[in-house]
Amino acid sequence: LPARADISEWTSQCWTGLSKQTIVSGFAKAGILGDTRQAGDTSGSEIKRFESDIV
C-alpha cells in the first residue's frame, strides 16, 4: 500500500492544475462538502493553532 504522504503528494500534484471551483464542485457533488463558506486570510500562527487542534 502507498504511504499517506505519497497519496497526499499525488493528490496535490493533480489538484495543482484544477481551479478552486472545480475542486469545491467535486466535493459538493460527492456529498462530502457541507460548508462552502469562503476562507479569509489566515496568519501563520492561526494555521499552526488549527493544525495542533486537529492533531
C-alpha positions as CSV (number, residue, x, y, z in Angstrom):
1,L,0.0,0.0,0.0
2,P,1.2,3.5,-0.7
3,A,2.1,5.7,2.2
4,R,-0.3,8.6,3.2
5,A,2.4,11.1,2.3
6,D,2.7,9.7,-1.2
7,I,-1.1,9.8,-1.6
8,S,-1.2,13.4,-0.4
9,E,1.6,14.4,-2.8
10,W,-0.2,12.7,-5.7
11,T,-3.4,14.5,-4.9
12,S,-1.7,17.8,-4.5
13,Q,0.1,17.4,-7.9
14,C,-3.2,16.6,-9.6
15,W,-5.1,19.4,-8.0
16,T,-2.5,22.0,-9.0
17,G,-3.9,22.1,-12.5
18,L,-7.5,22.5,-11.3
19,S,-9.4,25.6,-10.4
20,K,-10.6,26.1,-6.8
21,Q,-14.2,26.0,-8.1
22,T,-13.6,22.6,-9.8
23,I,-12.3,21.1,-6.6
24,V,-15.1,22.5,-4.5
25,S,-17.7,21.4,-7.0
26,G,-16.3,17.9,-7.0
27,F,-16.5,17.6,-3.2
28,A,-20.1,19.1,-3.3
29,K,-21.2,16.6,-5.9
30,A,-19.8,13.7,-3.9
31,G,-21.8,15.0,-0.9
32,I,-18.8,15.4,1.4
33,L,-18.8,19.2,1.4
34,G,-21.5,20.8,3.5
35,D,-19.8,24.1,4.2
36,T,-18.9,26.3,1.3
37,R,-18.0,29.5,3.1
38,Q,-15.1,31.4,1.8
39,A,-11.9,31.3,3.9
40,G,-10.4,34.6,4.8
41,D,-6.7,35.4,5.1
42,T,-5.2,33.5,8.0
43,S,-1.9,34.2,9.6
44,G,0.7,31.5,10.1
45,S,0.2,31.4,13.8
46,E,-3.5,30.8,13.4
47,I,-2.8,28.0,11.0
48,K,-0.4,26.4,13.4
49,R,-3.0,26.6,16.2
50,F,-5.7,25.0,13.9
51,E,-3.2,22.2,12.9
52,S,-2.4,21.5,16.5
53,D,-6.1,21.3,17.4
54,I,-6.7,18.8,14.6
55,V,-3.8,16.6,15.5
